[in-house]
Structure formats: structure tokens, C-alpha cells
Amino acid sequence: LWVVGTQNSSVYPVRISTDNAGNAYLLGEYFNTYLTVGTVNSETNTNPYQTYFIAKISSEGLVKWVHNITPMSAMTFPPDEAGLGTDDSCNIIVTGTFYER
């Protein structure tokens, strides 16, 4: 059993999924210039709107990476309407829709 936290305020994780290797994937959104999950930073966010993220956490609880899913212009990607999963080859699948604000 392990726990991973963020070091930023305004972080909203909304989906979690696991793969066949026991890795966990976290999907959510944040409002900041970057996001820290565990000790790993995302890319710098230059978008003035909220940014969405996906993070990979190993079966041992180590954060492997954090990547932004950045909408273009004033688009929004409601993560609470998104899906997150993996296939048998441990590929990550994210589904959802971008909306114009």
C-alpha cells in the first residue's frame, strides 16, 4: 500500500486506472504553471486556462512521469466526463470531448 500526493493547490484528480503490470494512471486537472506529483514535475504550463494531466505511478508507488494534456485556446476538456483505461499491452487510453467555452 502506498500514498502519493501533490504539492500544488487546485489539483483535481478524477480518474484512476491500472494496467496488467500493476502501474496506476491518474487523470485530472490543475490550475497552475506546473504540477508536482510525488517528486516529479509536469511540463511548464503556459496556457492561461486549466490544464489536464495524466500521471504514471509504478506498482511500488513511485511516480514515473507526469504529462500535460493542454487544450488549445479556450477549449475545455471536462475530466469528469472522460474515460481512462489501458489495454492488454499496457497502452493508455483516454477518451473525452473538448468543448468551446
N, C-alpha and C positions, 0 to 999 in steps of 0.2 A: 504494500500500500504506500502511496506517495502523494504529496501535495505540491502543486505548482501555482505560484501567484504572479500577479503583475505589479509593476512598480509605477503605474500611471493611474490617475483618476479617470473617470469617464470611459471605462472599458466595459463592454457588454458582450460576454461570450454567450452564444445562443445555441450552438450545435456542437456535439461531440460524437466521434465515431472511432472505431478501432479497425485495424487490419489483421490479417492472418498471423503476422509476426508479433502481435501484441502492442504495436505502436498506437498511440492515440492522436487524433487530429481534432483541433479546436477551431471553430469558425465563429467570428463575432465582428464587432465594430468598435472603433475608438475615435476620440476627438482630441488629437494632439499632434505634435510634429514627428513623434516616433512612438513605438510601443516596446516595452521590455516585458518579456515573459520569462520567468526564471531569471537567468543572467544573459539572455540573448535579445538583442535589439532588432527591430524591423528596419527596413529601409527608411530613409527620411521621407516624411510625408510633406509634399509641397502643395497638396490640394487643400483649398480653404474649407472644404466640406468634410463630413465624416469619412473615415477610411475604414475599409473592411480588411480583415486579416484572417489568415489560416496559419496555424502553428502545428508543428510535429513534435510529439513528446514520446520518447522511447519507452519500452516496457519497464525500464529501470527508473523512469521519472525524469530523465534528462531531456531538456529542451534541445532539439536538433536544429530547428530553424523556425523563423517567423517571416512570412511574406505578406505584403500588402496586396489587396485587390482594390485598386483605385478607380473610382468612376471618373469618366470624362465630364467636364463641366458640371452642370447642376443635376447630374443624374443621381438617383438613389437606388441602392440595392438592399431592400429590406431583408436582413438576415433571418428574421423570424419567419419569413416565407421561403427560405432557402432549404435545400437538402444537402446533406453531406454524407458521403459513404466511400467505400473502397471496393475494388473488385478482387477476384481471386489472385491477381498478380500484384496486389498492394498498390495499384494506381488509385489516386484520389479523384473522386467525382464530386463536383459542386454544381448544384442546379439552382436556378433562380431567375429573376427577371429584373432588368434595370428599368426604372421609371423616370420620366421627366418631372422635375419639381415644379 
